[in-house]
Amino acid sequence: MSSYRLKPGPLGRWVVKAYKGVEERFTRAFLAPDGSLKTGGMAPAVTGAYRKVESAFVRAFLEKTDDQH
């Protein structure tokens, strides 16, 4: 499993905080208490869009480390 760390800088810290808010809102809106999606037929579109946002975030604000913790 790869390890990542936040790219340095105040912008990176601000974006992480904002992303956590988006993730919490996504969880409240689209996940049932048991962890399953509650979007019915929209599930593939919603999760696909979320994965794109998550991938863009990782590319922009995280960097891979050699640390194997």
Biopython code that builds the backbone (N, CA, C, O; Angstrom):
import numpy as np
from Bio.PDB.StructureBuilder import StructureBuilder

atoms = [
    (1, "MET", "N", (0.839, -1.172, 0.000)),
    (1, "MET", "CA", (0.000, 0.000, 0.000)),
    (1, "MET", "C", (0.885, 1.236, 0.000)),
    (1, "MET", "O", (1.871, 1.295, 0.735)),
    (2, "SER", "N", (0.548, 2.202, -0.801)),
    (2, "SER", "CA", (1.323, 3.430, -0.901)),
    (2, "SER", "C", (1.008, 4.363, 0.256)),
    (2, "SER", "O", (-0.093, 4.353, 0.806)),
    (3, "SER", "N", (1.986, 5.158, 0.606)),
    (3, "SER", "CA", (1.785, 6.193, 1.613)),
    (3, "SER", "C", (1.832, 7.544, 0.921)),
    (3, "SER", "O", (2.569, 7.731, -0.046)),
    (4, "TYR", "N", (1.051, 8.473, 1.415)),
    (4, "TYR", "CA", (1.005, 9.808, 0.846)),
    (4, "TYR", "C", (1.178, 10.838, 1.941)),
    (4, "TYR", "O", (0.899, 10.581, 3.112)),
    (5, "ARG", "N", (1.642, 12.003, 1.540)),
    (5, "ARG", "CA", (1.695, 13.124, 2.474)),
    (5, "ARG", "C", (1.216, 14.363, 1.735)),
    (5, "ARG", "O", (1.256, 14.440, 0.507)),
    (6, "LEU", "N", (0.765, 15.323, 2.519)),
    (6, "LEU", "CA", (0.256, 16.568, 1.971)),
    (6, "LEU", "C", (1.397, 17.398, 1.419)),
    (6, "LEU", "O", (2.426, 17.564, 2.073)),
    (7, "LYS", "N", (1.216, 17.920, 0.213)),
    (7, "LYS", "CA", (2.199, 18.840, -0.324)),
    (7, "LYS", "C", (2.215, 20.064, 0.577)),
    (7, "LYS", "O", (1.164, 20.497, 1.049)),
    (8, "PRO", "N", (3.384, 20.623, 0.822)),
    (8, "PRO", "CA", (3.467, 21.727, 1.782)),
    (8, "PRO", "C", (2.742, 22.984, 1.314)),
    (8, "PRO", "O", (2.515, 23.196, 0.123)),
    (9, "GLY", "N", (2.392, 23.798, 2.289)),
    (9, "GLY", "CA", (1.831, 25.102, 1.983)),
    (9, "GLY", "C", (0.461, 25.326, 2.580)),
    (9, "GLY", "O", (-0.290, 24.381, 2.822)),
    (10, "PRO", "N", (0.142, 26.596, 2.816)),
    (10, "PRO", "CA", (-1.157, 26.927, 3.403)),
    (10, "PRO", "C", (-2.326, 26.593, 2.477)),
    (10, "PRO", "O", (-3.405, 26.246, 2.957)),
    (11, "LEU", "N", (-2.135, 26.690, 1.179)),
    (11, "LEU", "CA", (-3.209, 26.350, 0.255)),
    (11, "LEU", "C", (-3.577, 24.876, 0.378)),
    (11, "LEU", "O", (-4.756, 24.523, 0.359)),
    (12, "GLY", "N", (-2.581, 24.029, 0.502)),
    (12, "GLY", "CA", (-2.830, 22.597, 0.660)),
    (12, "GLY", "C", (-3.643, 22.307, 1.902)),
    (12, "GLY", "O", (-4.571, 21.499, 1.856)),
    (13, "ARG", "N", (-3.316, 22.949, 3.011)),
    (13, "ARG", "CA", (-4.058, 22.736, 4.255)),
    (13, "ARG", "C", (-5.499, 23.219, 4.114)),
    (13, "ARG", "O", (-6.421, 22.562, 4.597)),
    (14, "TRP", "N", (-5.699, 24.352, 3.463)),
    (14, "TRP", "CA", (-7.048, 24.885, 3.261)),
    (14, "TRP", "C", (-7.876, 23.941, 2.401)),
    (14, "TRP", "O", (-9.045, 23.692, 2.695)),
    (15, "VAL", "N", (-7.271, 23.416, 1.336)),
    (15, "VAL", "CA", (-7.990, 22.527, 0.425)),
    (15, "VAL", "C", (-8.356, 21.221, 1.122)),
    (15, "VAL", "O", (-9.444, 20.690, 0.901)),
    (16, "VAL", "N", (-7.464, 20.696, 1.959)),
    (16, "VAL", "CA", (-7.778, 19.473, 2.693)),
    (16, "VAL", "C", (-8.990, 19.699, 3.588)),
    (16, "VAL", "O", (-9.886, 18.856, 3.648)),
    (17, "LYS", "N", (-9.022, 20.817, 4.272)),
    (17, "LYS", "CA", (-10.162, 21.132, 5.138)),
    (17, "LYS", "C", (-11.452, 21.223, 4.311)),
    (17, "LYS", "O", (-12.485, 20.689, 4.713)),
    (18, "ALA", "N", (-11.391, 21.890, 3.174)),
    (18, "ALA", "CA", (-12.562, 22.012, 2.307)),
    (18, "ALA", "C", (-12.986, 20.645, 1.771)),
    (18, "ALA", "O", (-14.180, 20.354, 1.698)),
    (19, "TYR", "N", (-12.027, 19.812, 1.397)),
    (19, "TYR", "CA", (-12.331, 18.482, 0.864)),
    (19, "TYR", "C", (-13.001, 17.613, 1.919)),
    (19, "TYR", "O", (-13.928, 16.864, 1.612)),
    (20, "LYS", "N", (-12.539, 17.710, 3.154)),
    (20, "LYS", "CA", (-13.169, 16.938, 4.224)),
    (20, "LYS", "C", (-14.638, 17.323, 4.375)),
    (20, "LYS", "O", (-15.481, 16.466, 4.639)),
    (21, "GLY", "N", (-14.946, 18.600, 4.210)),
    (21, "GLY", "CA", (-16.336, 19.044, 4.253)),
    (21, "GLY", "C", (-17.158, 18.435, 3.135)),
    (21, "GLY", "O", (-18.292, 18.007, 3.352)),
    (22, "VAL", "N", (-16.590, 18.394, 1.936)),
    (22, "VAL", "CA", (-17.282, 17.791, 0.788)),
    (22, "VAL", "C", (-17.518, 16.311, 1.056)),
    (22, "VAL", "O", (-18.604, 15.794, 0.791)),
    (23, "GLU", "N", (-16.516, 15.638, 1.574)),
    (23, "GLU", "CA", (-16.631, 14.210, 1.855)),
    (23, "GLU", "C", (-17.720, 13.938, 2.906)),
    (23, "GLU", "O", (-18.488, 12.985, 2.772)),
    (24, "GLU", "N", (-17.782, 14.767, 3.938)),
    (24, "GLU", "CA", (-18.813, 14.593, 4.966)),
    (24, "GLU", "C", (-20.211, 14.814, 4.388)),
    (24, "GLU", "O", (-21.139, 14.069, 4.703)),
    (25, "ARG", "N", (-20.365, 15.842, 3.538)),
    (25, "ARG", "CA", (-21.667, 16.095, 2.916)),
    (25, "ARG", "C", (-22.062, 14.954, 1.980)),
    (25, "ARG", "O", (-23.229, 14.565, 1.936)),
    (26, "PHE", "N", (-21.102, 14.420, 1.235)),
    (26, "PHE", "CA", (-21.362, 13.279, 0.357)),
    (26, "PHE", "C", (-21.846, 12.086, 1.172)),
    (26, "PHE", "O", (-22.821, 11.431, 0.807)),
    (27, "THR", "N", (-21.168, 11.813, 2.261)),
    (27, "THR", "CA", (-21.527, 10.686, 3.113)),
    (27, "THR", "C", (-22.940, 10.841, 3.658)),
    (27, "THR", "O", (-23.732, 9.899, 3.623)),
    (28, "ARG", "N", (-23.255, 12.032, 4.162)),
    (28, "ARG", "CA", (-24.602, 12.264, 4.706)),
    (28, "ARG", "C", (-25.680, 12.158, 3.618)),
    (28, "ARG", "O", (-26.771, 11.649, 3.872)),
    (29, "ALA", "N", (-25.375, 12.633, 2.426)),
    (29, "ALA", "CA", (-26.376, 12.672, 1.364)),
    (29, "ALA", "C", (-26.588, 11.327, 0.675)),
    (29, "ALA", "O", (-27.712, 11.001, 0.294)),
    (30, "PHE", "N", (-25.528, 10.546, 0.510)),
    (30, "PHE", "CA", (-25.632, 9.371, -0.348)),
    (30, "PHE", "C", (-25.380, 8.026, 0.311)),
    (30, "PHE", "O", (-25.534, 6.994, -0.342)),
    (31, "LEU", "N", (-24.999, 8.000, 1.582)),
    (31, "LEU", "CA", (-24.760, 6.712, 2.230)),
    (31, "LEU", "C", (-25.786, 6.458, 3.323)),
    (31, "LEU", "O", (-26.099, 7.341, 4.122)),
    (32, "ALA", "N", (-26.303, 5.232, 3.343)),
    (32, "ALA", "CA", (-27.216, 4.805, 4.394)),
    (32, "ALA", "C", (-26.384, 4.458, 5.630)),
    (32, "ALA", "O", (-25.169, 4.291, 5.522)),
    (33, "PRO", "N", (-27.016, 4.348, 6.802)),
    (33, "PRO", "CA", (-26.269, 4.020, 8.025)),
    (33, "PRO", "C", (-25.436, 2.736, 7.932)),
    (33, "PRO", "O", (-24.412, 2.613, 8.603)),
    (34, "ASP", "N", (-25.871, 1.785, 7.106)),
    (34, "ASP", "CA", (-25.097, 0.544, 6.971)),
    (34, "ASP", "C", (-23.947, 0.667, 5.974)),
    (34, "ASP", "O", (-23.232, -0.307, 5.743)),
    (35, "GLY", "N", (-23.754, 1.857, 5.374)),
    (35, "GLY", "CA", (-22.661, 2.083, 4.441)),
    (35, "GLY", "C", (-23.018, 1.862, 2.985)),
    (35, "GLY", "O", (-22.197, 2.118, 2.104)),
    (36, "SER", "N", (-24.231, 1.390, 2.713)),
    (36, "SER", "CA", (-24.644, 1.173, 1.328)),
    (36, "SER", "C", (-25.122, 2.481, 0.714)),
    (36, "SER", "O", (-25.533, 3.397, 1.426)),
    (37, "LEU", "N", (-25.068, 2.562, -0.605)),
    (37, "LEU", "CA", (-25.546, 3.755, -1.295)),
    (37, "LEU", "C", (-27.054, 3.835, -1.250)),
    (37, "LEU", "O", (-27.734, 2.819, -1.398)),
    (38, "LYS", "N", (-27.586, 5.025, -1.049)),
    (38, "LYS", "CA", (-29.036, 5.200, -1.047)),
    (38, "LYS", "C", (-29.505, 5.994, -2.264)),
    (38, "LYS", "O", (-30.511, 6.701, -2.199)),
    (39, "THR", "N", (-28.778, 5.876, -3.372)),
    (39, "THR", "CA", (-29.116, 6.621, -4.574)),
    (39, "THR", "C", (-29.881, 5.793, -5.598)),
    (39, "THR", "O", (-30.296, 6.328, -6.626)),
    (40, "GLY", "N", (-30.073, 4.528, -5.349)),
    (40, "GLY", "CA", (-30.798, 3.699, -6.300)),
    (40, "GLY", "C", (-30.094, 3.641, -7.642)),
    (40, "GLY", "O", (-28.921, 3.276, -7.719)),
    (41, "GLY", "N", (-30.812, 4.002, -8.705)),
    (41, "GLY", "CA", (-30.263, 3.933, -10.054)),
    (41, "GLY", "C", (-29.166, 4.945, -10.330)),
    (41, "GLY", "O", (-28.416, 4.802, -11.295)),
    (42, "MET", "N", (-29.068, 5.961, -9.494)),
    (42, "MET", "CA", (-28.032, 6.984, -9.691)),
    (42, "MET", "C", (-26.681, 6.577, -9.106)),
    (42, "MET", "O", (-25.702, 7.304, -9.275)),
    (43, "ALA", "N", (-26.606, 5.456, -8.436)),
    (43, "ALA", "CA", (-25.386, 5.048, -7.738)),
    (43, "ALA", "C", (-24.137, 5.086, -8.623)),
    (43, "ALA", "O", (-23.130, 5.655, -8.203)),
    (44, "PRO", "N", (-24.155, 4.508, -9.821)),
    (44, "PRO", "CA", (-22.938, 4.540, -10.635)),
    (44, "PRO", "C", (-22.496, 5.959, -11.006)),
    (44, "PRO", "O", (-21.302, 6.256, -10.994)),
    (45, "ALA", "N", (-23.439, 6.828, -11.331)),
    (45, "ALA", "CA", (-23.091, 8.199, -11.708)),
    (45, "ALA", "C", (-22.533, 8.971, -10.516)),
    (45, "ALA", "O", (-21.557, 9.710, -10.653)),
    (46, "VAL", "N", (-23.145, 8.802, -9.358)),
    (46, "VAL", "CA", (-22.702, 9.525, -8.158)),
    (46, "VAL", "C", (-21.320, 9.059, -7.733)),
    (46, "VAL", "O", (-20.445, 9.884, -7.472)),
    (47, "THR", "N", (-21.109, 7.757, -7.660)),
    (47, "THR", "CA", (-19.799, 7.269, -7.222)),
    (47, "THR", "C", (-18.727, 7.572, -8.261)),
    (47, "THR", "O", (-17.583, 7.854, -7.904)),
    (48, "GLY", "N", (-19.082, 7.516, -9.538)),
    (48, "GLY", "CA", (-18.109, 7.858, -10.581)),
    (48, "GLY", "C", (-17.660, 9.306, -10.477)),
    (48, "GLY", "O", (-16.471, 9.600, -10.597)),
    (49, "ALA", "N", (-18.604, 10.212, -10.255)),
    (49, "ALA", "CA", (-18.268, 11.628, -10.103)),
    (49, "ALA", "C", (-17.417, 11.849, -8.859)),
    (49, "ALA", "O", (-16.456, 12.618, -8.889)),
    (50, "TYR", "N", (-17.768, 11.180, -7.772)),
    (50, "TYR", "CA", (-17.004, 11.329, -6.526)),
    (50, "TYR", "C", (-15.573, 10.825, -6.692)),
    (50, "TYR", "O", (-14.629, 11.444, -6.201)),
    (51, "ARG", "N", (-15.420, 9.712, -7.378)),
    (51, "ARG", "CA", (-14.063, 9.161, -7.602)),
    (51, "ARG", "C", (-13.214, 10.111, -8.443)),
    (51, "ARG", "O", (-12.011, 10.228, -8.210)),
    (52, "LYS", "N", (-13.820, 10.787, -9.412)),
    (52, "LYS", "CA", (-13.083, 11.760, -10.218)),
    (52, "LYS", "C", (-12.602, 12.922, -9.358)),
    (52, "LYS", "O", (-11.462, 13.367, -9.491)),
    (53, "VAL", "N", (-13.470, 13.411, -8.475)),
    (53, "VAL", "CA", (-13.089, 14.507, -7.576)),
    (53, "VAL", "C", (-11.968, 14.051, -6.651)),
    (53, "VAL", "O", (-10.997, 14.777, -6.435)),
    (54, "GLU", "N", (-12.106, 12.851, -6.108)),
    (54, "GLU", "CA", (-11.099, 12.324, -5.196)),
    (54, "GLU", "C", (-9.754, 12.144, -5.903)),
    (54, "GLU", "O", (-8.713, 12.480, -5.338)),
    (55, "SER", "N", (-9.762, 11.627, -7.113)),
    (55, "SER", "CA", (-8.519, 11.436, -7.871)),
    (55, "SER", "C", (-7.846, 12.767, -8.184)),
    (55, "SER", "O", (-6.625, 12.888, -8.080)),
    (56, "ALA", "N", (-8.639, 13.762, -8.566)),
    (56, "ALA", "CA", (-8.074, 15.086, -8.845)),
    (56, "ALA", "C", (-7.457, 15.688, -7.588)),
    (56, "ALA", "O", (-6.403, 16.320, -7.656)),
    (57, "PHE", "N", (-8.103, 15.498, -6.448)),
    (57, "PHE", "CA", (-7.575, 15.992, -5.180)),
    (57, "PHE", "C", (-6.229, 15.339, -4.869)),
    (57, "PHE", "O", (-5.273, 16.024, -4.508)),
    (58, "VAL", "N", (-6.157, 14.034, -5.006)),
    (58, "VAL", "CA", (-4.921, 13.308, -4.703)),
    (58, "VAL", "C", (-3.797, 13.786, -5.614)),
    (58, "VAL", "O", (-2.685, 14.033, -5.147)),
    (59, "ARG", "N", (-4.074, 13.916, -6.899)),
    (59, "ARG", "CA", (-3.031, 14.369, -7.839)),
    (59, "ARG", "C", (-2.553, 15.781, -7.520)),
    (59, "ARG", "O", (-1.365, 16.077, -7.643)),
    (60, "ALA", "N", (-3.467, 16.645, -7.115)),
    (60, "ALA", "CA", (-3.114, 18.046, -6.905)),
    (60, "ALA", "C", (-2.446, 18.320, -5.560)),
    (60, "ALA", "O", (-1.568, 19.178, -5.476)),
    (61, "PHE", "N", (-2.847, 17.605, -4.506)),
    (61, "PHE", "CA", (-2.412, 18.015, -3.177)),
    (61, "PHE", "C", (-1.684, 16.960, -2.361)),
    (61, "PHE", "O", (-1.270, 17.240, -1.236)),
    (62, "LEU", "N", (-1.516, 15.764, -2.890)),
    (62, "LEU", "CA", (-0.775, 14.738, -2.159)),
    (62, "LEU", "C", (0.392, 14.266, -3.003)),
    (62, "LEU", "O", (0.347, 14.289, -4.233)),
    (63, "GLU", "N", (1.437, 13.837, -2.314)),
    (63, "GLU", "CA", (2.579, 13.258, -3.006)),
    (63, "GLU", "C", (2.931, 11.933, -2.367)),
    (63, "GLU", "O", (2.858, 11.776, -1.148)),
    (64, "LYS", "N", (3.313, 10.982, -3.200)),
    (64, "LYS", "CA", (3.649, 9.652, -2.736)),
    (64, "LYS", "C", (4.976, 9.701, -1.991)),
    (64, "LYS", "O", (5.885, 10.438, -2.371)),
    (65, "THR", "N", (5.080, 8.909, -0.923)),
    (65, "THR", "CA", (6.329, 8.831, -0.174)),
    (65, "THR", "C", (6.873, 7.419, -0.266)),
    (65, "THR", "O", (6.158, 6.489, -0.639)),
    (66, "ASP", "N", (8.140, 7.266, 0.075)),
    (66, "ASP", "CA", (8.763, 5.937, 0.092)),
    (66, "ASP", "C", (8.494, 5.217, 1.404)),
    (66, "ASP", "O", (8.811, 4.037, 1.550)),
    (67, "ASP", "N", (7.905, 5.936, 2.358)),
    (67, "ASP", "CA", (7.614, 5.393, 3.680)),
    (67, "ASP", "C", (6.610, 4.254, 3.574)),
    (67, "ASP", "O", (5.568, 4.430, 2.944)),
    (68, "GLN", "N", (6.879, 3.107, 4.157)),
    (68, "GLN", "CA", (6.002, 1.941, 4.076)),
    (68, "GLN", "C", (5.326, 1.650, 5.417)),
    (68, "GLN", "O", (5.190, 0.481, 5.776)),
    (69, "HIS", "N", (4.900, 2.664, 6.169)),
    (69, "HIS", "CA", (4.248, 2.463, 7.480)),
    (69, "HIS", "C", (2.901, 1.877, 7.281)),
    (69, "HIS", "O", (2.186, 1.630, 8.252)),
]
sb = StructureBuilder()
sb.init_structure("model")
sb.init_model(0)
sb.init_chain("A")
sb.init_seg("    ")
for serial, (resi, resn, name, xyz) in enumerate(atoms, 1):
    if name == "N":
        sb.init_residue(resn, " ", resi, " ")
    sb.init_atom(name, np.array(xyz, "f"), 0.0, 1.0, " ", f" {name:<3s}", serial, name[0])
structure = sb.get_structure()
